[in-house]
Amino acid sequence: MCGILAVLGCSDDSQTKRARVLELSRRLKHRGPDWSGLYQHGDCYLAHQRLAIVDPNSGDQPLFNEDKSVAVTVNGEIYNHEQLRKKLVNHKFRSGSDCDVIAHLYEEYGEDFVDMLDGIFSFVLLDARDNSFIVARDAIGITSLYIGWGLDGSIWVSSELKGLNDACEQFESFPPGHMYTSKSRGLRRWYNPPWFSDSIPSVPYDPFVLRHALENAVIKRLMTDFPFGVLLSGGLDSSLITSITARYLAATKAAKHGGKLHSFCIGLEGSPDLKAAREAADYLGTVHHEFHFTVQDGIDAIEDVIYHIETYDVTTIRASTPMFLMARKIKSLGVKMLISGEGADEVFGGYLYFHKAPNKEEFHRETCRKIKALHQYDCLRANKATSAWGLEVRVPFLDKEFLNVAMSIDPKSKMIKKDEGRIEKWVLRKAFDDEECPYLPKHILYRQKEQFSDGVGYSWIDGLKAHAADHVSDKMMVNASCIFPHNTPKTKEAYYYRMIFERFFPQNSARLTVPGGASVACSTAKAVEWDVAWKNNLDPSGRAALGVHLSAYAMCKSPVL
């Protein structure tokens, strides 16, 4: 992932201001270590830190149209750029970069072009002819983006909080699927799929349609001019993505970067993920890389993780830490891009608490709530934990076209029914249960859901809780609501993370970018109402799904602080 920073309409166009913009942009250099660029037009600045994956020789940014009247700084990948170029026959492109189409699409179609983009992106487009600009973020929020306002009337845009948090009076997360235009001086949603409404879908489940949609989502992401790999935990989602990638890799452009597919996994010694990933890799024939870490390794990295992930959410930090450690190892091997399985649990109701969904209507509404919040949780984790080391993650389960198919299925088919042999994500498992040409062995295809922070080893979370208990006293917890009135920490672990976050990001705007509310096994606050027992066992671990997880916390045991 690249890093972008824009300052629009500031009151100072001096060399001092330019130097300040460069200084702030350098805070994002970990996201794009390959090149830096800065374009200034009057009182507007567009800065870019590049991670080169497509067309490394001529795709440096900012990007321009033919006469340089339109400039763009963008973080993302446009998977349908070759098809879009065919619509722009009267335009001349300066590079082979997939993002080069953005300025030309704007010239041709105006601000309505954003919905034509099939990919992940955050960008700022500046039209020097009238000094107008557009800011946009991808449909689900796979790329991170923030917007802020300066006292001088300027608008700031950055890939991460650290690019603007001490330069703006107020700032906030830029909402996914939205765009901001200077002409309207406001936000509007450009992404409006049918499943965003309250209506319950009724399309009959067709396993072959679902399979075809996911295969297409994976194939279009095999677009790279550098070595890549897959994240393989051994669970259903990552194993399916790895299987599809291995099956179709030879027919794609990505195949020119080596022979066999490389897969990566991390865990504590003897963890569930390591064993399952090894089995999946052996079956699929990948070149498998297994990384180990200790609880102490993870604890030592917590401060770096919170600085890069920019959150104090407990479950995000738990899962981000092993991913952060793994990303560093992967980068050292020369890999720049990864395919990963984020999003499937939100789309198909894969979290174990979905076993308690009272009906198909509430099941579907909860999946919608989870997808809409992904930019604050799993997308934020996947993006920033890897970008910290100059890596890019692509997530096929959150492909726009795949979402249209998966979210149109009658949720009755997604419901978990043990008496009928239907476990979580049954529709996905069934779609790839091919007897003649198996994608995966049965025991992997039907493995119970493990959240990433659990699967790396159960002692990881237990170790974090114990460490926090050593650093946060009972007396500190008594005054927690006075010290942290917003999103007051309920556990010592949450309090410990909050202290670190506030040290890096002390502004009130920063703490407001982090979501809060009750959760059990990664549920939304609304879903906690599904089971009265959960109200006394609020913990984001999958083991908090009492009576569902095979290694659930003891029923009589109180949550460890």
C-alpha positions, 0 to 999 in steps of 0.5 A: 500500500502507498501513502498519500497526504494532501493539503488543500486550500491552505493559507501558506504557499511558502517554502516553509509550508512545503517543507512541513508537508514533506515532513508529514509525508515522511511519516508515511514512508513505511507504506511506500518505501520505493519513491516519494513525490510532491506536487504543488499548485498554489495553495494545494499540495499532493504528496505521495509515498510509493509502493511499486507493484505495477509498472515500477519504472514509470508509475511514480506519483502524483499522476497527471492527465496529458496537459498536467491540468489534473493531478492525482495522488492515489493509494490503491489497485485498479483491477479493471484498468485495462478495460477502462483504458479501452474506453479512453481511446482519445487519451494518452497515458504517461505510464502503465500504472493501473492508477493512471486511468483515474485522471483521464476518467475524470476528464471524460466522465466527471466525478461520476467515474468513481463507481467505474473503478473495480479495486481498492483505492483512496485518492485525492484529485486536483483540477488546476483549471478551477482549483477544485478537488475530489477525495474518494475511498473504496467501497468497503474501506480496504485502504485507510483514509482520514480527513482533517480541517485546519484553523486556516480553512485548509482540508487535509487528507492522509492515509494514516492519522499520524500524517495529520493528527498534530496539524489539524484542529479536527479530523476523522476517518473518511467513510468508505464508499464516499466521496468529498467534492470541493464544489459541494463542500460535503460528502456523498455516498457513491457506493449504493449496493442493494444489500445496504438497504433494510430489505432481506434478499431472496435469491436462491442459493446456487453453489456454482454461481457463488464459486464462480464469483469467488474464483473471478475475485481471486483471479483479477487480483493476480496482477503484479510485477513483483513476487507475491504470496498468500496468507495461509492460516489453515482455516477455511477462508485462507485455505480456499483463497490459497487453493483458488490461487494455486489452481489458476495462477499459471494462466495469469501474468503473476505466474512470470514471477516464479514457479510455485506459489508461496504461502505464509503462516505465523503462530506460537509453537504448537498452535492450531493455525500452524498445524492446519496451515501445514496440512493445507500447504502440503495438500496444495503444494505451496512453498510454505513458510512457517514463522514462530513467535513467543508471547514475549515477542508479541508483548514487546511489539505492542507499542509499535503495533498500536503506533502503526495500527492507530487503534486501542480496540482490543480484538484488533490489537490482539490480531494485529500483533502476530500479523505485524510480526509476520509481515516483517518476516515476509518483507525480508523475503522480497515479497511485496503483495499478499492475498488474504481471506479477510471478509468471509466471516462478515459476509457469511456469518462465520463468527461463532456467535452467529449460531445464536442468530434468532432468525434469518432477518436478524442474521442478514442485518448483522452481516450487513452491520459487520461489513459496514464496520470492517474498515474499523476492524479487520480491514484496518488491521490487514492494511496497516499491519502489512503497510508498516513493512511496505506490503500490500494485502488484497482481499477477494472476499470483499470484491464488489461483484462477489459481494453482490452475489453473496449478499443477495443469497436468501439468508435462510441458506446461511443460517447455522442448523446443527441438526441438518449438519450445517455449520457456520459458512455452510454455503461457502463450504458447500460451494467448494465441496467438489468430489471430482476435483477437490479444492481442499480435504474435507477436514479442512473444508469443514474446520471450525472457525478460529479467530486469528488472535485465537488460532495463533495460540490460545496462550497469546490472549491469556499472556496479554491479559496477564501482562496487562494485569501486571501494569494496570492496578485495581485502583487505576480501573476504579478511576477509568471512567474519569480518565477515559470518559469516552469508550471507557476501558472495561478490562485491564487489557483495554486500559493498557492499550488505551494508555499507549494509544493516548501517548501517541495520539492525544487528540480528542479527534483521534480517540473518536476514530476508534469504535466502542460498544459491547462485543462477544466473539467479535459481535456487534453490540446489537447481537449481544442481545441474542443470548442473555448469558453473553452480557456477563462474558463480554470478550472479543475472543471466539472462546467467549461463544459459550456452548459453541466454541470447542475450547470455550472459556469455562461456563463458571469462569469470569473473564480475566482482566 
